[in-house]
């Protein structure tokens, strides 16, 4: 079993554990080809439940595309020392994470933007 843990600061993201109360963590648990995204961030689960209506689902490629862009921007913020980003994301476009994973990761980025009142991707 391979585990990749993404950690976040306050209220995401290299192979790491978490121990501080203020950190936000996304954990990717993969068993064979099954990936599960576990987000440990206060408020995310209830926020996600309100936003994840199947009526609004897009194709998996849509989420994959945006997750790649979000991950790149996230990593740029990390390298610049942004206080809200404490590690980088090892997101790989060539891995089939599955729809649920892609959907949840995309919505985590949206949650982060809303929570921090800023856009990760400034041009759309």
Wavefront OBJ file of the C-alpha trace (Angstrom):
o trace
v 0.000 0.000 0.000
v 1.355 3.381 -0.972
v 0.307 6.423 0.985
v 0.819 10.025 -0.019
v -0.176 12.640 2.499
v -0.916 16.207 1.518
v -0.829 18.692 4.383
v -2.123 22.233 4.583
v -1.698 25.156 6.994
v -4.636 26.769 8.883
v -8.359 26.097 9.288
v -2.148 20.728 1.757
v 1.421 18.792 0.484
v 4.159 16.368 0.131
v 4.729 12.938 1.557
v 4.337 13.699 5.226
v 2.338 13.067 8.317
v 0.514 15.583 10.398
v 0.662 16.446 14.039
v -0.145 20.099 14.471
v -3.732 21.064 15.197
v -3.608 23.992 12.756
v -2.681 21.859 9.743
v -5.119 20.779 7.082
v -4.364 17.438 5.507
v -5.352 15.632 2.387
v -4.317 12.012 2.353
v -4.270 9.871 -0.758
v -4.602 6.219 0.106
v -3.994 3.897 -2.793
v -4.474 0.176 -2.836
v -3.575 -1.219 -6.239
v -5.463 1.145 -8.540
v -8.002 2.446 -6.008
v -7.332 5.941 -4.670
v -9.155 7.571 -1.802
v -8.850 11.206 -0.855
v -9.163 11.890 2.859
v -9.367 15.551 3.805
v -8.701 16.544 7.384
v -9.611 20.193 7.385
v -12.151 21.728 9.742
v -15.356 22.440 7.902
v -14.501 20.745 4.615
v -16.725 17.674 4.996
v -19.887 19.630 5.708
v -19.017 22.203 3.006
v -18.389 19.388 0.501
v -21.679 17.676 1.298
v -23.510 20.894 0.434
v -21.643 21.346 -2.863
v -21.435 17.838 -4.348
v -24.808 17.550 -6.042
v -24.787 14.900 -8.823
v -26.909 17.281 -10.883
v -23.856 19.538 -11.142
v -21.264 16.822 -11.897
v -18.920 17.389 -14.817
v -16.929 14.793 -16.759
v -13.862 13.358 -15.005
v -11.595 15.001 -17.598
v -12.918 18.389 -16.507
v -11.826 17.785 -12.912
v -8.534 16.224 -14.021
v -7.711 19.291 -16.122
v -8.489 21.724 -13.311
v -6.715 19.636 -10.671
v -3.555 19.710 -12.764
v -3.774 23.498 -13.094
v -4.611 23.957 -9.416
v -1.733 21.696 -8.363
v 0.746 23.666 -10.462
v -0.425 26.960 -8.975
v -0.417 25.447 -5.486
v 3.203 24.351 -5.926
v 4.187 27.829 -7.126
v 2.699 29.305 -3.936
v 4.573 26.741 -1.871
v 7.901 27.580 -3.540
v 7.261 31.274 -2.903
v 6.749 30.567 0.789
v 3.027 31.322 1.004
v 1.945 31.039 4.639
v -1.219 29.083 3.718
v 0.647 26.375 1.790
v 3.130 24.297 3.778
v 4.190 21.670 1.205
v 3.837 20.783 -2.465
v 1.409 18.465 -4.257
v 2.634 15.427 -6.143
v -0.347 15.300 -8.496
v 0.336 13.297 -11.643
v -1.837 13.648 -14.711
v -0.807 10.169 -15.904
v -2.349 8.420 -12.882
v -5.978 7.340 -13.050
v -7.169 8.443 -9.603
v -10.833 7.872 -10.463
v -13.842 10.162 -10.570
v -14.527 10.459 -6.840
v -10.917 11.386 -6.103
v -10.778 13.980 -8.915
v -14.107 15.457 -7.833
v -13.175 15.725 -4.167
v -9.717 17.192 -4.873
v -11.246 19.798 -7.195
v -13.718 20.761 -4.527
v -10.974 20.932 -1.914
v -9.250 23.574 -4.052
v -12.563 25.443 -4.281
v -13.006 25.155 -0.514
v -9.466 26.496 0.036
v -10.161 29.451 -2.265
v -13.389 30.302 -0.472
v -11.868 29.856 2.965
v -8.800 31.973 2.171
v -10.764 34.508 0.094
v -8.375 34.251 -2.870
v -8.068 32.529 -6.227
v -5.410 29.908 -6.859
v -5.744 30.364 -10.618
v -6.025 34.022 -11.504
v -6.760 33.552 -15.223
v -9.525 31.206 -16.334
l 1 2 3 4 5 6 7 8 9 10 11
l 12 13 14 15 16 17 18 19 20 21 22 23 24 25 26 27 28 29 30 31 32 33 34 35 36 37 38 39 40 41 42 43 44 45 46 47 48 49 50 51 52 53 54 55 56 57 58 59 60 61 62 63 64 65 66 67 68 69 70 71 72 73 74 75 76 77 78 79 80 81 82 83 84 85 86 87 88 89 90 91 92 93 94 95 96 97 98 99 100 101 102 103 104 105 106 107 108 109 110 111 112 113 114 115 116 117 118 119 120 121 122 123 124
